Amino acid sequence: MSRLHVVSGKGGTGKTTVAAALALALAGEGKRTLLVEVEGRQGIAQLFETEALPYEERKIAVAPGGGEVYALAIDPEYALLDYLHMFYKLGSAGRALKKIGAIDFATTIAPGLRDVLLTGKACEAVRRKHRAGDFVYDYVVMDAPPTGRITRFLNVNDEMAGLARTGPIHHQAQAVMRVLKSPETAVHMVTLLEEMPVQETADGIAELRAAGLPAGAVVINMVRPAILGPEAVHAAANGRRGAVVKALSQAGLGGARRGGQAERLIEPLLEQAVEHAERVALERAQRAELSRLELPTHELELLPEGIDLAGLYRLAADLRKQWSL
């Protein structure tokens, strides 16, 4: 299995929640996972109900089986200081640059440089080893930018390696791309069973493949349960009033006789049944679109009560089962 899991998706699909649940799932059975945030929104801290993450790796959860989840919110300025110290030995000089605002200036005027620093820090965590030779983290999960920006975000080091023909920047960019374009990495897309997120997922997968980046799995998030059986859905879709009344009465909503509870409820419930039938048809069509991507697909249920810590562990257990971890 890949060691770097990059999670992207259209805004509103719950990619941060899926990234957090995946980190918990991967940390099962004594494994050690690092969950990385690159957008500065502190979404991970909110999900795990902890204080804002600093620029340091901090343990935030223990997974079933004794595994551990660490988290890191990557700050581009501090990442650049690390970079200057690592490759140019600019310890105190780098800090002086920060004081006069040069670091912030550099990362603001050169957004490509910002992405290089963010991806570089994540890949460094993937490669990092103990003195004994074993990896510090079994897995690294990145809560990455949205679908529309993910390919350029991951591929920016390729562009940087082409611009800097020699020297530390060139070698660092090459090292990052060796990780990102290898079997060590998998880029997962989070979607909903709706037309726009599914279309963005398909476009994002196509862009990843064109760039030579490894597409992983598609995670369909917030899947709503089927309320009516196939026959009732078909009846509602075709306006068969009697069949819908019968289905409602069988569901315990009173007798189907004229004037009964099911009869009184038929108009408003029939409208809802028709809407449900339309949604089922739409979701069926979107599943068919996703199947054409020829990628593993996993589904996570909609939690009506919202996502709290208990819900996050519930989703992690579901992912662990589906992923056969």
N, C-alpha and C positions, 0 to 999 in steps of 0.2 A: 504493500500500500504506500501511496505517496506520503511524504513527511511534511510538505508545505501545502496547506489547503487554503486557497484564496476564495472568498465568498463575495459574490457580487449580485446585483439585482436592481431592477427599477425601484426608484424611491417609493416607499409605501408598501413594499412586498414583505417587509420584515427580515431583511438580510442580516441585520445586526443580531436579531433574536436567533436566527438560524445559525449564524457563526458561533454565538455563545453556546447554543445547545450542542453543536458539533464538537466544540472544544471539550465540553463535559463528557460527551459520548466517547471521544477518543481517549480521554483520561481514565477510562475504566480499567479495572484490573491492574492497578498499580502504575499506570503510565503517567507521564509528565507532559503537560501541554502548555504552550504559551499562546495566549489569545492577544492579538495585536490590533490596535485601533490606529487608523491613519488620518481620520478626518477631523479630529479635535472636537467631537460632539459629546464625549463622555457618555456615550450610550451604554457601554459595557458596565461602567460603574452603576448606572441606574438599574440595569437588569439584575445585577448581583447585589443590589441594595447596599452598596458600600460608598465610601467617600470618593471624591474625584481622584483619578489615577495620576500620579506624578510621572516624570520621565525616569522610571525605574521599574524593574520587573518585580511584581508583588503578588504573593499568593492570595487568591480571592475565593477559592472554593476547593472542596474535597469531593471527588467523584465517588460513586459506589464502587467498592472494591479497593478503595484506598488511594486511587490516583489523585493527582493534584493539578489544578488549573492556576496558572500564573497569568497576569495581564500586564500589558504595556501600552501606554498611549504615547505614540512616537511624536515628539515635537521636532519640527524641521530644524530649528535653530540649534538645539542641543545635539541633534544628529549630525549637523554640519561641524560642530565643535569636536565631536567624536571623530569625524572623518579627518579633520585637519590634524588632530593629535595622532591618529593612527598612521597616516601616510606622510605627513609633513612635520611631525613632532612639534606642532605649534600649541604647546600647553598654555602657558600664561599669555602668549601672544594672541592665541585664539580667544581667550577670555577678554582681552583688551579690545579685540575687534567687536565683540558682543556689546561691550559697554558703550562704544561710540555708535552703535547701531548698524555696523557694516554687515553683520550676519543677517539681520532682519531685512536689510536692503537687498542683499544677494538673493535670498529665497523669495522675495516679493517680485523682483523684476525678472527672475528666471524661474518660472513655474516648472520647467523641465528639470531644473536642478533640485527643486523640492521633491519631485517624484523619485528622482535618483536616490536621494537620501532616505526616503521612506521605504522603498523597495530594498535598498541596500542593507538597511538595519534589520529588516525581517529576514533576509537571506543570511545575514551574519548569524542570527539566532539559529537558523536551520543548520548551519555548518559548525557551530560552536561545539567543542568537545572538552571533556574533563581531561586531566593529565593522564588518566588511565586509558584514554582513547575512546571511551563511549560518549555518545552524544548527551549534552546537557538536557535537551528536550527531545522526547520521542516524536512529538508533532508540534508544528506551529500553524495556527489558524489566523488568517488575516481577514478582518472586516474591511473589505476593500471599497473603493469608490463605486458609484452606480454603473449600470450596464453601459451607458453611452460613453463612459470615459475609461472603462477598464482596460481595453486593449492598448491604448496609448499610454496609460499609466504603467502597465507592465512592460511595455516595449521600449520605454524611453531610454533604458540603458543601452539598447542596441543602437539607437541614434547617437548616444553619447560616445559609444565606442568608435563609431565612424567619424565623429568630429575630432576626438582626441586620439591621434594615431599611435601615440606612444605615451609612456609615463604611467604614474599611479592611477590616474582617472581612467585611462584606457583599460588597464588590467583589472581594476575594480569593476568597471562596467561589464567586461567580458565574464568575470567570475559570477556576477549576479545573473547574467543571461544564461550561463551554463546551468544554474539552478532552476531558473524560471522555465526554460525550454526542455527540461529533462523529465524523466518519469518520477523524479522526486516531488514534482509539483502537479496539482490538479486545481483547475479553476471551475468552481461550481456556480451555477446560476439559480437564483431564487425567483420564483414567479408565482402569480395567482392564476386561477383558471378564468382569466379575462383577456379580451382581445389584445389590448395594448401591451400589458406585461409579457404575454406570450410572444407577440411580434418582436418586442425588444430583446427577448431572450434568444429568439431565432437569429436576429441580426447580430447580437453579441457573440453567439457561438460561431457564426460565419466569419466574423472579424478575427476571433481568436484563432480559428483554423487557418485563415489566410496569413496570419502573422507567425504561424508555427508555434503557437502557445497551446499547452495541453488542456483541452476541455475535459472536465470531470463528470459531474452528475447534474441533473436538474432536480431541484427541490421545489415541489408544489406546496406552497404554504397556505395556511388558513382554509383548509378544505372543509366545506360544510357538509353535514351528514344528509343522506337522502331521507326525506320525511315521508314520502309516499312510495309505494312499491311501483314496479314497472307498469303494471296494468292501470293503476290509478293515474300515473303520470300520462299514459297514453290517452286515457279517458278525458283528462283535463285538457290535454293539448287539442283534442278533437271536439271539445264542447259537449261531451256526453253527460248531460246533467244527471240522469238516473244512475249511471255507473258511479259518478262521484258521490252522490248521496249514499249509495250502498257502501262505498269505501269508507266514508266518514262514519257511518253507523257501525261498521265493523271495527273501526278504531275506538269505539266507545262513546261516540257523540250522540247517542239517542237513537231511537228507531227511525226507519226510513218512511214510516207512514206519513200521510199528509197531515201537516200541522205539528209533526213531531219536532224534537230539538234539531235533528239533522236537517229537516226541511226548512226550519226557520233560519238556520245558519248558512244555508246553501249559497246565497248570493255573495256575501262577503268572502266566504271560504272558497267558493269557486273562483273568484278573482285571484285569491292567493294561490290556489292550486294551479291556475293557468300561468301565473308568474313563476311558480316553482317549476312547472314543466318547461317553460322557456329557458330558465336558468340551467336545468338539467341538460337540455339540448345544446345550449351554448358551451357548457363544460365538456360535454362529450366531444364537441367539435374541437375545442382547445386541446383536449387530451390527444386527439388524433394529430393535430399540428405538432405537438411536442414529441409524439412518437416518431415523427419523420426526422428528428434530429439524431436518432440512433444513439442515444446516451442513456445510461442508467437513470431511472426516475424514482424519486421517493416522495411520499406524501405525508404532510403533517396536518393534523386536525386543527380546526378552529377551536380555540378555548374561549367560550362565551364570557367567562369571568375575567378575561384579559390575562396578560403575562405577568405573573409574580414569580418569586424564586421557586416555589413548588411547581408551578407550571413549566418553568424552564427545565427542571429536572425531569418532568414528565415527557417533554419533547425530546430531551437527550436520550431517555430510555427507548423511545420510539425509534429515533435515528440509529441507536446502537443495534437494535433488533434488525432494522431494515438493511443496515450496512454490514450485518454479520460480524460485528466487532467483538 
